[in-house]
């Protein structure tokens, strides 16, 4: 972990680039008082060490408090995750808490990359997301979403090394047998790691993505 102080310093430097972290498409961002500080969350160093040991490429970020119940504390920017053989990239990711990133790394390698090779015959090349942090409520409620604390990721599609793109919207119901099986396997695998997983069978709002949330319970739909 000799490089950790350098990465943390880089994260602090990046904090000066702007006071707002962009939300996902269609999210209603809430601007409030913001501040930043180097993460002092208990266990933060241990989590970062585990990410590094797993082969994850990331940059630690300074803590951010945006007001209105929104924050990104003990967060990182993920740039690449490690599969069994090769690394693969992520598209449209924003800040996620380190524990959420750790769950994402494990699921991507053992639940997605392996399923892609076993079911579809090609390793994973990229995971396309619809974002992570967004200062907003759960749709139709007055309760803050897990996205508002950088503890959730919305996954839209998977691109394989052979060029195929498997999307939740197109292939959950409309894909071939193998594509449908792959999506259900990665959904079930996510349910074993994340506290809340929501997909197309939950409601129409999730017809085009898998909502993966760190959570404290076990809610899988």
C-alpha positions in Angstrom: 0.0 0.0 0.0 2.9 2.3 -0.5 1.0 4.1 -3.3 -2.0 4.8 -1.1 -0.8 8.2 0.2 -0.2 9.3 -3.4 -3.7 8.2 -4.5 -5.3 9.9 -1.5 -3.4 13.1 -2.4 -4.6 12.8 -6.0 -8.2 12.4 -4.7 -7.8 15.6 -2.6 -6.5 17.5 -5.7 -9.4 16.3 -7.8 -11.8 17.7 -5.2 -11.0 21.2 -6.3 -12.4 20.5 -9.8 -16.0 21.2 -8.7 -18.3 21.2 -5.8 -21.0 19.0 -7.3 -20.8 15.4 -8.4 -23.0 14.8 -11.4 -26.1 12.7 -11.0 -27.4 10.2 -13.5 -29.6 11.1 -16.4 -33.0 12.4 -15.4 -32.0 12.7 -11.7 -33.0 15.9 -9.8 -29.8 17.1 -8.2 -30.2 19.0 -5.0 -27.6 21.7 -4.3 -26.8 22.5 -0.8 -23.9 23.5 1.4 -20.9 21.3 0.5 -17.6 20.6 2.1 -14.8 18.1 1.6 -12.2 16.4 3.7 -9.9 13.5 3.4 -11.7 10.3 4.5 -11.3 9.4 8.1 -14.1 6.8 8.2 -13.2 3.8 10.4 -12.0 0.9 8.3 -11.5 3.0 5.2 -7.9 2.0 4.8 -8.7 -1.7 5.2 -11.4 -1.4 2.5 -9.0 0.4 0.1 -6.4 -2.2 0.7 -8.8 -5.0 -0.2 -9.8 -3.2 -3.4 -6.1 -3.0 -4.4 -5.5 -6.6 -3.6 -8.4 -7.6 -5.8 -6.8 -5.9 -8.8 -9.3 -3.0 -8.9 -8.2 0.2 -10.5 -9.6 3.2 -8.4 -8.9 6.6 -7.0 -9.9 7.4 -3.4 -11.9 10.6 -3.1 -12.2 13.2 -0.3 -15.4 13.0 1.7 -18.2 15.2 0.3 -21.3 16.5 2.1 -23.8 18.2 -0.2 -26.6 18.9 2.3 -30.2 17.9 1.9 -29.2 14.4 3.1 -26.8 13.8 0.3 -23.1 12.7 0.6 -20.3 10.7 -0.8 -18.2 9.5 2.2 -15.4 7.0 2.0 -15.9 7.0 -1.7 -13.8 6.0 -4.7 -13.9 6.4 -8.5 -13.7 3.0 -10.1 -11.9 2.8 -13.5 -11.5 -0.9 -14.0 -12.3 -4.2 -12.3 -10.4 -7.5 -12.4 -11.8 -10.6 -14.0 -10.3 -14.1 -13.7 -8.0 -13.4 -16.7 -8.2 -9.8 -17.7 -9.4 -6.4 -16.4 -12.6 -4.9 -17.8 -13.8 -1.3 -17.8 -16.8 0.5 -16.5 -18.9 3.1 -18.3 -20.7 6.1 -16.8 -19.6 5.4 -13.2 -19.6 8.1 -10.6 -18.4 8.0 -7.0 -19.3 4.9 -4.9 -18.5 4.2 -1.3 -15.6 1.8 -0.8 -17.7 -1.0 0.6 -20.1 -0.7 -2.4 -17.1 -0.8 -4.7 -15.9 -3.9 -3.0 -19.2 -5.6 -3.5 -19.2 -4.5 -7.2 -15.7 -5.9 -7.7 -16.6 -9.3 -6.3 -19.8 -9.6 -8.2 -18.3 -8.4 -11.4 -15.5 -11.0 -11.3 -17.3 -14.1 -9.8 -20.8 -13.4 -10.8 -20.6 -11.7 -14.2 -17.2 -12.5 -15.9 -17.5 -16.2 -15.1 -21.1 -16.3 -16.2 -20.2 -14.6 -19.5 -17.5 -17.2 -20.2 -19.6 -20.2 -19.1 -22.9 -19.3 -20.7 -22.0 -17.0 -23.6 -18.5 -18.3 -24.4 -16.7 -14.9 -24.1 -15.2 -13.0 -21.2 -16.5 -9.7 -20.1 -15.0 -6.5 -21.6 -17.1 -3.7 -20.1 -20.0 -3.1 -17.8 -22.2 -0.2 -18.8 -23.9 1.6 -16.0 -26.5 4.4 -15.6 -24.5 6.0 -12.8 -24.1 5.7 -9.1 -24.2 8.9 -7.0 -27.3 11.0 -7.5 -28.9 13.4 -4.9 -32.5 12.2 -5.3 -35.3 10.4 -3.6 -36.6 6.9 -4.2 -39.1 7.3 -7.0 -42.6 8.2 -5.7 -41.5 8.7 -2.1 -40.0 11.3 0.2 -37.2 8.9 1.2 -33.6 9.4 0.1 -32.4 6.9 -2.4 -29.2 4.9 -1.7 -27.8 6.7 -4.7 -27.9 9.9 -2.5 -25.2 8.3 -0.3 -23.2 6.7 -3.2 -24.2 3.3 -2.1 -26.0 2.1 -5.2 -25.1 1.4 -8.9 -27.6 1.0 -11.8 -26.2 -1.5 -14.4 -27.7 -1.3 -17.9 -25.6 -3.7 -20.1 -22.6 -5.9 -20.4 -20.2 -5.9 -23.4 -18.3 -9.0 -24.2 -14.8 -9.4 -25.6 -16.2 -10.7 -28.8 -18.2 -7.5 -29.3 -21.7 -8.7 -28.2 -23.7 -6.3 -26.0 -26.2 -7.9 -23.6 -28.6 -5.2 -22.3 -31.2 -5.5 -19.6 -33.7 -3.6 -21.7 -33.4 -5.6 -24.9 -32.4 -9.1 -23.6 -34.1 -9.7 -20.3 -37.3 -10.8 -22.1 -36.4 -10.3 -25.8 -33.0 -12.0 -26.0 -32.1 -15.5 -26.9 -32.1 -18.3 -24.4 -28.5 -17.9 -23.5 -28.8 -14.1 -23.1 -31.8 -14.5 -20.9 -30.1 -17.1 -18.8 -27.0 -15.0 -18.4 -29.0 -12.0 -17.1 -30.8 -14.1 -14.6 -27.7 -15.7 -13.4 -25.9 -12.3 -12.8 -29.1 -11.0 -11.1 -29.2 -14.0 -8.8 -25.5 -13.6 -8.1 -26.0 -10.0 -7.2 -28.6 -11.0 -4.7 -26.0 -13.0 -2.8 -23.8 -10.0 -2.3 -25.9 -6.8 -2.3 -28.5 -6.0 0.3 -31.1 -4.8 -2.3 -31.3 -5.9 -6.0 -34.1 -4.7 -8.2 -34.6 -5.7 -11.9 -37.2 -5.8 -14.6 -39.4 -8.2 -12.7 -39.7 -5.7 -9.8 -41.5 -2.8 -11.7 -41.5 -0.9 -14.9 -39.0 1.7 -13.6 -36.3 -1.0 -13.5 -37.1 -2.5 -17.0 -33.8 -1.2 -18.3 -31.3 -1.8 -15.5 -30.4 -3.7 -12.4 -30.3 -1.6 -9.3 -27.5 -2.9 -7.0 -27.6 -1.4 -3.5 -25.3 -2.1 -0.6 -28.2 -2.1 1.9 -28.4 -3.8 5.2 -31.0 -6.5 4.5 -31.8 -8.9 1.8 -34.3 -7.7 -0.8 -34.1 -9.4 -4.2 -36.7 -8.8 -6.9 
